[in-house]
Amino acid sequence: MKQLPPARDVARIVLVVLFIGLMIVSSLWILQPFLGALIWATMIVVATWPLMLKVQGALGGRRWAAVMVMTLAMLFLLVAPLTTAILTVMDRRDEIVSLVASLSTTDVPPPPAWLEGVPLVGARLSEEWRRLAAIGAEELAAQAAPYIRQALTWFAGQAGSLGLMVLHFVLTLIIAAILYSNGEVAARGVRRFGHRLADERGENAVVLSGQAIRAVALGVIVTAVVQSAAAGFGLAVAGIPYAGVLTTIIFVLCIAQIGPILILIPAVAWVYWSGSSVTGTVFLAWSIAVALLDNVLRPILIRRGADLPLLLIFAGVIGGLVSFGVIGLFVGPTVLAVTYRLLETWISDIDRENVDAERV
């Protein structure tokens, strides 16, 4: 007599799946206040892990010293400048409004002669410049001041969340220090989890995720540092007020893939408005070079970090930024890179199966 296979307990399977799902959701709910800091700390540690190992080697293999150096570097290079810029703008918002109002005493100079010779847009720009000069500085300042004051008032209104942001930074530093101290254990656990899900492919996906994170960090952060440093140099040489604060804001804009142009264009206008046409022209040329720098430097750095299609990385950076905010700069390329590699491996299985069939 043929033995029937054991009947599946559907109710038991459904309850087990529901219980596991409930535990996962509950865990994420409990960890929700820490998820943002955890993701940021993970991205930072993964991106800077090779640097941490070099620092550890230079310090005689002492991990605790390397962790302290990396944590202090994060504090001074990331947290301190951002906090200083925010506090400076909040404390001096009245001075900035007064500076804008003082522009009413300065006449708008005529456009430089070379501007009209710029292909395609030169004539249009010169015409618009003459129109603004004809309006008069006082009326222009009166029109701009309410928008500046409204923007600064909104910025000051965010002061209530400043403490929460500082707490977020502190949590990121603490979690990053923990991950630096036990990075090998955490990496081994994640790789084992990936292997448990999809054997060797799952483990390879984890390794690829780390490569994608490092590639984006190398391309985005290093480009932002170079761009903001070059822009800050131009601001200082041109004599722009609050050049240090503006440089920090440019760094944040470059990290967010907006670029330095939002700060450089008003700065160039301010130099021309001040009556220094030669300085304004030189600063304008410098600003254009700085604004275009990321189009050359970022692709080179990203290609060095990971052997992935540049279009894939670019789509991941922009799409991730739009979908998830600044953290999407790293999440987007990582997800697309892992998906791309998994699809590539899955499709290549057909070729291997065809080769094996031909051999038989």
C-alpha positions in Angstrom: 0.0 0.0 0.0 1.4 3.4 -1.0 2.1 5.7 1.9 0.6 9.2 1.6 2.8 12.2 2.3 2.1 13.9 5.6 -0.5 16.6 5.4 0.7 20.2 5.9 -0.6 22.0 8.9 -1.5 25.2 7.0 -2.8 27.0 10.1 0.5 26.3 12.0 2.6 27.6 9.1 0.5 30.8 8.8 0.7 31.4 12.5 4.5 30.9 12.5 4.9 33.4 9.6 2.6 35.9 11.3 4.5 35.5 14.6 7.9 36.0 12.9 6.5 39.1 11.0 5.1 40.5 14.2 8.5 40.1 15.9 10.3 41.8 13.1 7.9 44.7 13.0 8.0 45.1 16.8 11.8 45.1 16.8 11.9 47.7 14.1 9.3 49.8 16.0 11.4 49.6 19.2 14.6 50.5 17.3 13.0 53.3 15.3 14.6 56.1 17.2 18.0 54.6 16.5 17.6 53.4 12.9 18.7 56.7 11.3 21.8 56.9 13.4 22.5 53.1 12.8 22.2 53.4 9.1 24.4 56.5 9.0 27.0 54.9 11.3 27.0 51.7 9.2 27.5 53.6 5.9 30.4 55.7 7.5 32.1 52.7 9.0 31.9 50.6 5.8 33.2 53.5 3.7 36.1 54.3 6.0 37.0 50.8 7.2 40.2 50.5 5.1 41.3 53.9 6.4 40.7 52.8 10.0 42.9 49.7 9.4 45.7 51.9 8.1 45.4 54.2 11.1 45.4 51.1 13.4 48.6 49.9 11.6 50.3 53.3 12.1 49.4 53.2 15.8 51.1 49.8 16.4 48.0 47.7 16.0 46.1 49.3 18.9 42.4 49.2 17.9 41.2 51.4 20.8 43.6 54.2 19.6 42.5 53.9 16.0 38.8 54.0 17.1 39.5 57.1 19.1 41.2 58.8 16.2 38.4 57.9 13.7 35.7 59.1 16.1 37.4 62.4 16.8 38.0 62.8 13.1 34.2 62.3 12.5 33.5 64.8 15.3 35.7 67.6 13.9 35.1 67.0 10.2 31.4 66.4 10.2 29.5 67.3 13.4 31.5 70.4 14.4 31.3 72.3 11.1 27.6 71.6 10.6 26.7 72.6 14.1 28.8 75.7 13.9 27.2 76.8 10.5 23.7 76.3 11.9 24.4 78.2 15.1 26.2 81.0 13.2 23.4 81.6 10.8 20.8 81.5 13.6 22.8 83.9 15.8 23.6 86.4 12.9 20.3 86.3 11.0 19.7 89.9 11.8 23.1 90.9 10.6 22.5 89.0 7.3 19.2 90.8 6.8 21.0 94.1 7.5 23.6 93.2 5.0 21.0 92.6 2.4 19.3 95.9 3.3 22.6 97.8 3.0 22.8 96.8 -0.7 20.1 99.4 -1.3 22.8 102.1 -1.2 24.9 100.3 -3.9 24.0 100.7 -7.6 24.0 97.8 -9.9 26.9 98.1 -12.3 26.4 97.6 -16.1 27.1 94.2 -17.4 30.7 93.4 -18.6 31.3 93.7 -22.3 32.3 90.1 -22.7 29.0 88.8 -21.3 27.1 89.6 -24.5 29.6 87.5 -26.5 28.8 84.3 -24.6 27.2 81.8 -27.1 23.5 81.2 -26.9 22.7 82.9 -23.6 25.0 86.0 -23.6 22.5 88.4 -25.2 19.7 87.2 -22.9 21.8 87.6 -19.8 23.0 91.1 -20.8 19.5 92.2 -21.4 18.3 90.9 -18.1 21.3 92.5 -16.3 20.5 95.9 -17.8 16.9 95.5 -16.8 17.9 94.9 -13.2 20.3 97.8 -13.3 17.5 100.0 -14.5 15.2 99.1 -11.7 17.6 100.4 -9.1 19.4 98.9 -6.2 17.0 100.2 -3.6 14.0 98.6 -5.2 15.9 95.3 -5.8 16.9 95.2 -2.1 13.4 95.9 -1.0 12.1 93.1 -3.1 14.8 90.6 -1.9 14.7 91.5 1.8 11.3 89.9 2.6 12.4 86.6 1.0 15.7 86.6 2.8 14.0 87.4 6.1 11.4 84.8 5.6 14.0 82.1 4.8 16.0 83.0 7.9 12.9 83.1 10.1 12.0 79.6 8.8 15.6 78.5 9.6 15.4 79.9 13.1 12.1 78.2 13.5 13.9 74.9 13.2 15.8 75.6 16.4 13.4 73.3 18.3 14.8 70.3 16.3 18.4 71.4 16.8 18.7 69.3 20.0 17.2 66.3 18.3 19.8 66.7 15.4 22.7 67.0 17.9 21.4 63.8 19.6 21.3 62.1 16.3 24.9 63.1 15.6 25.9 61.8 19.1 24.2 58.5 18.5 25.9 58.2 15.2 29.3 58.7 16.7 28.6 56.2 19.5 27.3 53.5 17.1 30.2 54.1 14.7 32.7 53.7 17.5 31.1 50.4 18.5 31.2 49.2 14.9 34.8 50.3 14.5 35.7 48.3 17.7 33.9 45.1 16.6 33.8 45.5 12.8 35.0 42.0 12.0 32.4 40.4 14.2 29.6 42.5 12.6 30.8 41.8 9.1 31.1 38.1 9.7 27.6 38.0 11.1 26.1 39.9 8.0 28.0 37.6 5.6 26.8 34.5 7.4 23.2 35.9 7.2 23.6 36.5 3.5 25.0 33.0 3.1 22.1 31.5 5.0 19.6 33.3 2.7 21.1 32.5 -0.7 24.3 30.5 -0.1 27.3 31.9 -2.0 25.3 34.4 -3.9 23.9 35.9 -0.7 27.4 36.3 0.7 28.6 37.8 -2.6 25.7 40.3 -2.4 26.9 41.4 1.0 30.4 42.0 -0.3 29.1 43.9 -3.3 27.1 46.1 -1.0 30.2 47.1 0.9 32.0 47.8 -2.4 29.1 50.0 -3.7 29.0 51.9 -0.4 32.7 52.6 -0.6 32.6 53.6 -4.2 29.7 56.1 -3.6 31.4 57.5 -0.5 34.7 57.9 -2.4 33.0 59.6 -5.3 30.5 61.8 -3.4 32.3 62.8 -0.2 35.8 63.3 -1.8 34.2 65.3 -4.6 32.2 67.4 -2.0 35.4 68.1 0.0 37.4 69.2 -3.1 34.5 71.3 -4.5 33.8 73.0 -1.1 37.5 73.7 -0.6 37.9 75.2 -4.0 34.7 77.2 -3.6 35.8 78.4 -0.1 39.1 79.5 -1.5 37.3 81.6 -4.2 35.0 83.1 -1.6 37.8 84.1 0.6 39.9 85.6 -2.2 36.9 87.5 -3.5 36.3 89.0 -0.1 32.8 87.5 0.4 31.5 88.0 4.0 31.1 84.8 6.2 33.2 82.8 3.7 33.7 80.1 6.3 30.0 79.6 7.0 29.2 79.6 3.3 31.9 77.0 2.6 30.3 74.7 5.2 26.9 75.2 3.6 28.4 74.5 0.2 29.8 71.2 1.6 26.4 70.2 2.7 24.9 71.1 -0.7 27.6 69.1 -2.5 26.9 66.1 -0.2 23.2 66.4 -1.1 24.1 66.5 -4.8 22.7 70.0 -5.2 26.1 71.5 -5.9 27.8 74.8 -4.9 25.9 76.9 -7.5 23.2 78.0 -5.1 25.8 79.9 -3.1 28.3 80.8 -5.8 25.7 82.6 -8.0 24.6 85.1 -5.3 28.3 85.5 -4.3 29.2 86.5 -7.9 26.3 88.9 -8.0 27.4 90.4 -4.7 30.9 91.0 -6.0 29.6 92.7 -9.2 27.1 94.6 -7.1 30.0 95.9 -5.0 31.5 97.5 -8.1 34.5 95.2 -8.6 34.0 94.1 -12.2 37.5 92.5 -12.6 37.2 90.5 -9.4 33.7 89.5 -10.3 34.7 88.3 -13.7 37.6 86.2 -12.3 35.4 84.9 -9.5 32.7 84.0 -12.1 35.2 82.0 -14.2 36.4 80.2 -11.0 32.8 79.5 -9.9 32.0 77.9 -13.3 35.1 75.7 -13.0 34.2 74.7 -9.5 30.6 73.9 -10.4 31.7 71.7 -13.3 34.3 69.9 -11.3 32.1 67.2 -10.0 31.2 66.1 -13.6 34.8 65.0 -14.1 36.0 64.0 -10.6 33.0 62.0 -9.3 32.8 59.5 -12.2 36.6 58.8 -12.0 36.5 58.2 -8.2 33.3 56.0 -8.4 34.8 53.9 -11.1 37.9 53.4 -9.0 35.8 52.3 -6.1 33.7 49.6 -7.8 33.6 48.0 -11.2 30.0 48.9 -11.9 28.3 50.8 -14.8 28.5 54.5 -14.3 24.9 55.0 -15.4 23.8 52.5 -12.7 25.7 54.4 -10.0 24.4 57.8 -11.2 20.8 56.6 -11.3 21.2 55.1 -7.8 22.6 58.3 -6.4 19.9 60.6 -7.9 17.0 58.2 -7.4 18.1 57.4 -3.9 18.4 61.1 -3.0 14.9 61.8 -4.3 13.3 58.8 -2.7 15.1 58.6 0.7 16.9 61.9 1.2 20.6 62.3 1.8 20.9 58.7 3.1 19.6 57.6 -0.2 22.9 58.6 -1.8 24.3 55.4 -0.3 21.1 53.2 -0.2 20.2 53.8 -3.8 23.4 52.7 -5.5 23.8 49.8 -3.1 20.4 48.4 -3.9 20.8 48.9 -7.7 24.3 47.4 -7.6 23.3 44.3 -5.7 20.2 43.8 -7.9 22.3 44.3 -11.1 24.9 41.7 -10.0 22.2 39.2 -8.9 20.4 39.5 -12.3 23.8 39.3 -14.1 24.6 36.1 -12.3 21.1 34.6 -12.8 21.2 35.3 -16.5 24.8 33.9 -16.9 23.5 30.6 -15.4 21.8 30.0 -18.8 25.1 30.1 -20.6 26.6 27.7 -18.1 23.7 25.3 -18.5 24.0 25.4 -22.3 27.7 24.7 -22.1 27.1 21.7 -19.8 24.4 20.4 -22.1 26.7 20.6 -25.1 29.3 18.6 -23.3 26.8 15.9 -22.5 
